Amino acid sequence: MNNWTSGYVADIGYTYGYYSELNPQRVKLAFLNAGLVSPEIGTACELGFGQGLSANMHAAASVCSWHGTDFNPSQAGFAQELAKVSGANAHLYDEAFDEFAKRDLPEFDYIGLHGIWSWISDENRQVIVDFIRRKLKVGGVLYISYNTMPGWSTFAPVRHLITEHAEIFGVNGVGIVSRIDGALDFTEKLLATNPLFARTNPQISDKIKQIKEQNRHYLAHEYFNRDWQPMHFGTMAKWLEPAKLNYACSANYFDFVETLNLTPEQKVFLNEIHDPFFKQSVRDFMVNQQFRREYWVKGARRLSVIDQVQGFREQRLVMTVYRPDVTLKVTGALGEASLTENIYKPILDLMGDHMIRSMEQIEIAVMDKGISFPHLRQAVLILCGNGTLSAVQDNAVITKVKKHTDKLNNLLMNKARGSNEISYLSSPVTGGGLPVNRFQQLFVLAIQQGKTEPEEWAFFVEQILIAQSQKIVKEGVALETAHENFSELIAQAKEFGLKKLPILKALQIV
């Protein structure tokens, strides 16, 4: 009996994902854009932290006191292992929300929930709202993300069908993965009969094919929980009203750039709606919103225009990707859009050395290119939104937390010897995680052992793979010969040295 799960999938672990939206460092830029005062965050909490990778990276890379819970004991145990090794100020538990809420906890400047809201019961939602009401400080920020309508309206009946199949026809003892595969196979056979639902919604067949290719750990938690409720924005607002929260702004920076998401006619139509909550609901219909990421605040305070501009100019940034790999294309609700080269190229060229600069320094450096401050402001939002740029912490914080991120990263890189499950490392510079794949992590381990050349890094990794009888898979095909495997490792090591290593050094990961 698994009554303790309350209908949530617990017989398969969640993925080892990192979610940058949970990084409190993102709040300031979003609030600046919205013209709001953002709090100084000294205490933070994550509810439903999964494997705890985000919680641990944010705890290790900040001077905050972090608390959190995830009711799955195996996941909480892994998260606690990371916290113990890093030495960060993290207090992570394996308790249900109602049990955690009864703890003697501090008041929080920041509370984060990524996705979990959509997969829990109304009873647990009530517990969370009451927790936020009692424990979020005045001026504090809630980050919350959830599935929403109308974007899920087409697939919701299919989700119900596959979960019902898994429950009715799943054989006891075979495990969730077999039940998932059986439900998806059944749905494909159903669609092959060309039901009227599929003819009315022709995208469903492609969606099922896409789902079949996804990680089963992810699918189990995304689609096969007992409780699942996509929620309209207006409904969310009613839920959070007892906690005295005001909607602040989207946590998706792309939402700030209307030209990526709305037609001129839609912008005019929206501007005629004065109720801010109803405006969000209408906008969701315009973009067919499927997943909302939001900031709410307990007591919104407006910034003066002078303070807002000054706040932007003081914001420090660093480029976290290889400059030649950056394309001048972004995708919004309206599809793919091209970025103006005359504006973006000078900014990207300047930041391509991975040096930390304030927006004011960037503004001065590109002033002779005819780039106005409003243009720079929008460019920074887009480049931070797609992960090209990242906000940077104060130098004093970077210095203080580096010992914690070093310990956490060393643990993660040593785990990479035998697994590719975790593909992120923590940066004291950005206060969050950076994508770093398994071989790149192992190359860093080689560097830590004094190896300086790509061939040496490749040989180091080769010995790890040989010891486990592992072969490299390239473009879906396993490389069979030792020569093929070593040649591929050398190629990856050289690319790592050119593209990734300078970034890791700039972010003080290496």
N, C-alpha and C positions, 0 to 999 in steps of 0.2 A: 504493500500500500504506500502511495506517495501523496498522502493528503497534505503534507507540508508544502507541496508545490503550488497549491491553489490553482491548478489547471495550467501552470506555466511549464513549458518543456524543461525537464531537468535531467533526462537520461542521456543527454549529449551536450557537451560544453559549447559555449558561445565562441565565436572566432576571436583571435587575438588582434582585434582592430584598435586603431588609435583614431580618435575623433577630435580634430583640431578645433571644432566649434566649442568644445568644452573648455578650451584654454581661456582663462580669465583675461589674458593679454589682449584678446580680440574685442573685449567690451569697449575699451576706451575709444577706438577708432569709430566703431558703430555709433556710440553715444555722441561723439563729436559731430558726426555727420547729421545726427538727429537734433543737434543743438541742446543736448542734455548733459547735466553734471554726472560723471561716473564716479563711483565710490573708490576709495583706496581699499584694496582687498587684502585683508589680513587673516580672515578665517573663511574657509570654503568647504563645501560639502557636495559629494556626488551620490545620488540615489540610483541604485541599480547599475553598479559599475562594471558588470560582466566579468571579464578576466582581470580587470583592474589596471590595464596598461595605461589608459589615459589618466586615471587617478594618480598612479605612481609617477608618471612622467611629469605631471603638473605639480605634484608634491615635491619631487626631487628638484625641480627646476624653479622653485619659488621659495619665498620666505614665509609663505602662508602656513597656517595650521589646517591640515586637511582631515576631514572625516568622511566616512561613507559606508554603505552597506550593499551587499548583494546576497540574497537568501540562499544561493547555491553554495554549499560548503566547499566543494572542490575548486570553484572559481575564487572564492574568498581566500582559500588556503594559498593559492598561487599568488594572489594579490598581496597577501601578508608576507609571503616569502620575499617578494620584490621590495616591499617597504622595509623589512628588517635589514636586508643587505644594503640598501641605499642610505639608511640612517635618516631618512627624511622625516619630517614631522607629520606622519600619516597614521591615522587611526581607522583601520578598515575591519568591518565585521561581517559575519555571515547570518545576519538577522533579517527577518521579515520587516517590512516598513513599520508596522504597528509596534513591534518589539523595539526596534531601533529608536523610534520616536519617544519612547519612555526613558531613554538614557539621559543621564545628566550631561547635556551637551552645551557648548557655548552658543551664542547667537552668531549668525553667519552674515558676512558681507556678500556672499555669493553661494547660490545653490544651483546645481546643474542636473538635468535629467535628459539623457539622449535616447529618444525613441521609446523608452520604457512605458510612457503614458498610454500608448496605444494598445498594449498587451496585458493590461491588468484590469481587475474588476473595479466596479464603481466604489466598492467598499475600500479598496486600497487607494483609489483616487481621493476619497474623502480623507483618509489618513494623511496622505501627502499634502493636501491643501491645508489641513489643520496644522501640520508640521511647519509648513511655510509661514502660516499666519503667526505661529508662536516663535519661530526660530530665525526668520529672516529679519535682519536689522532694518530700521528706517533708513531709506536710501539704498538698501541692498538690492541686488540684481538676481533675478531668476532666469536661467537659460533653460528652455524647454523645446523639444522637437517632437513631432507627432505626425502620423498619417492623417491626411485630411481629404475632404470632399471639395470639389467634385472629381478630383483626379482619380480617386479609387472607385468611382461609381460603376465603371464598366467591369473591372476585374473582381469586385467584391463578391458577386455571385459565384465566380469560379473558385475563389479562395474558400468560400463556404463548402463548395462541392468537394474539393480535394481534402479538406480537413474532415469532412463527414465520411468520406471513403476510408481515410486512414483510421478513423475511429471504429467504423462498422466492420470493415473487411481486414483490417490489420490483425495479423495473428499474434496473440500474446507471446512474448518472449523473443520475437524476431528483431525488436529494436526499432527506433524511430526512422533510421535510414531506409530500411526495407519498406516501411510503411509509406515514406515519402516517395520512393521510387514506384511503388505499386499505385499510389494515387495519381502520380503524373502519367504513368503509362495508361491507366484507365481513362484519364482526361483526354489524352491524345487519341485514343480509340474512339471516344465519344465525339470528338471534333471531326474525326474522319467520316462520321455519318452525316456530316454537313447539317447540323441542327440550325434551326432558324436563328437562335441566339448568336451563333458564330457568323451567320450571314449578315446579321444586323451589326455585329461587332467584329469585323474581319481581322482586327489586330490581335485578337485573342490567341490565335494559333501561333503567331510569332512570339508572343509573350510566353507561352508555355515552353516553346523550344528554347528560349533564352533562359528560363528558370531551370530547365533540366541541366544546363551547363554550369550552374552556380554551385558553390560550396554547400554541402549538405548540412553542415553545422549552422551556416547562415540561414538556410531555408527552414530548418527546424524551428528556429526562434522567430523568424519573420512571418511564417504562414501557418504554423501548426500548433500554436497555443490555443487553449480553450477560449480565452478572452481576446477579442480583437475588435477595436472600434475606431475607425477613421472619424475624425471629429471636425465639424465646421468651426471656423474661427469664432463665430458668435457663441457657440456652445462652450468653447474653451474659456472665453471671457466670463461667462456666467459661472463656470467652475471656480475660476480664480478670484472672483469678486469678494468672497468672504475673507480672503487673505490680504485685502486692501491693496491689490496690485494694479498698476497702470501699464497698459501696453506701451513699450518704449519704441521698439523698432525691430526690423528683421535682423537676424544674425547672419543672413546670407548677403554678403556685400554686393553681389550682382543685383539684388533687388533694389539697391539705391540708384541704379542707372536705368532710368525709365526707357530709354531708347532701345535697350536690349530686350525689353519685355512687353512693351505696349505700343500700339500704333498711335499716330497723332489723334485719331478720332477717339480712341479709348482714353487717352490722357485728358482730353477735353471733357469727356463724359465723367471720368472719375473726379476731376476738379470741381464739378458741380455738386458733388456729394460732400456735405459738411460733417456728417457724423463719422468720426474716425473708425469706429468698429465696423459699421456697415460698409464703409469704403473698402476695408480689408476683405470683407466677404465678397463684394462685387469684383474686386481685383482677382480673387481666387478663381472666379468663373472666367475671367478674361484670359488667364494664363493656364487654366485647367490644373490648378495647384494640386499636387499629390503629397507633398511632404513640406511641412512648415518648420522653420527654425527661427525661434523668437527670443527676444529679451523683454522681460517685464521688470518693473521697478516698483518698490514700495515707497512712493512719494517722489514723483518726478519733479525735478527742478531744472528750469531753463538756464542755458548759458547766454550771456550777452554776445552779440556778434563779435566784439573785440576779443573776448575770452575764447570764443569758438575758433577764430582764425589763429590766435596765438597757440591754442592747444594743438591745432593741426601742424603749425610750423615747428613746434617742439617735438612732435612725434618722430622717433628714430626708426629707421628701416634698414633692412639688409636683403640682398638678393639671395635666394635659396635654391636657384636652379642654374644650370650652365647656359650662359648668355646665347650662344649660337643655336641652342635647342628651343629658344622661345619663339613661338609663332605669333603673328599679329592677328590671331583669330580667337574669338570667344563665342560661347554659345549661351543664349538666353532663351526665354520662352518663345521668341519669334524665330528661333533658329540660329544659324551661324552668322556672326557679324565680323567685319574687318575693322581693326583698330587703325586710327589715323597715324600713318607712319611718321609724319612731321612732328607729332607730339610724343609718341611712344618710343621711337628709336633713340632720340637723345637721352631719355630717361634710362632706358635699358642699357645703352652703351656706357653711361656714367656708372650705373650700379653693377655692371658686369664684373667689376673687380672684387665684389663681395665685401667691400668696405662699408662700415656702418655710417650712415649719414642721416641727419635730421631733414625733415621736409623743407625747412628753411635753407639748408645747405644745397639741397637739390634745386630748389627754386632759383637760387642765385646762380648755380652752375649752368642752368639751361635757359636763363633769362634771355640771352642773346639769340636763342632759337625761336623767340616769339611765343613761348609757352606761358600763358597766363596762370595765375594761381588757381582759378576755378578749373582750368584744364588739368593742372597738376593734381589737384584734389581728386578729380574723377578718375584720372589715370591710376593713382595710388590705390583707390578703392577697388578698381578692376584687377590690378596686378596683385593686390593682397587677396582678392577673392579667388583668383585662380592659382594661388600658391607661388607665384613668381617672387613676390616680396613678402616679408614677414615683419611684424612689429618687434622692436628690440627693448629689452629691459634696461633699467639703470645699471651703470657699471658696478656700483656697490653690491647690487643684488647678484649680478653675474659672478662676481668674485666669491661671494658667500656661498652660493649654491653649487658651484662647480664640483666640489668634493662629493656631493650627493649624486649628481648626474654621472660622474666618472664611475662611481661604484655600481650604479644601476646599469649603465651601459656595459661595463665589464661582465656583469652577470648575463645580460642579454646576449652579448657576443659569444660568450662561452656556450650558451645554450644553442647558438647557431652552428656549433660543431656537429650537432646531431639532428638538427631540425631547421626547417625553413618557415616555421609557423609565425615567428615574430619578425616583422620587416620594418621596424622603426627603432630609432635611438633618440635619446633625450638631449636637448640643447639648453645650456644655461643662458644662452644669448636670447633665444626666442621664448623661453619659458614653456616650451612644448616639444612635440615630437617631429622628427624628420624621416621621410621614407629612406631606408637603407636596407637593401636586400641581403640575403644570406651571404653570398660570396663577398659582397662589399664589406660586411661586418667581419668576415674572416680575413680579408685583406688588412683591415685595421689591426686585428690581432697580430698579424705578421709584422706590421710596422712597429707595434709595441714591443716586439721581440728583437727589434733592431734591424730588421730586413728593410732595405732601402730601394730595391729594384723590382719592377713588375715581374720579372722572371722568378725572383725569390718569393714574392707574394703568391704567384701561381703554384710554385712547388710546395709551399706550405699548405695551400688548400688541397692540392692533389693528394698529399699524404693523408689528410683527413678523410677524403672521399675513398681512397683505396682501402683504408682500415675498415670501412663500413660497406665495402663492395658496392659503392654508389657510382652511377654514371651521370654525366650531364645530359639533360634533355634540351635540344635546340630545335625550335620550330616544331615541337611535338614529336621529335624523333630522338631516341637515345643514341648518343655517340658511342660506338662500340670499341674502337681501338684506343690504346693508351695515348698514341700520338694525337688522335683527334681530340681527346679530352684535354690533354695538356695544352695543345694549340689554342683551344677555345678559352682555357683559363688565362693564358698569356694575353689573348685579345681583350678579355674582360678586365684584366689587371691594368693594361695600358689605358683602356678607356676610363677606368676608375681613377687612375692617376691624373688624367687630363681633366675629367669632368667633375668627379665627386669629391676627390680629396681636398681641393682648394675650398670647397663649400664646408666640408667637415671641419677644416681648420678654422675658417672664419666663424663658425658657430661653436667653436671650442669643444667639439666632440672628440677631435684628435688633438 
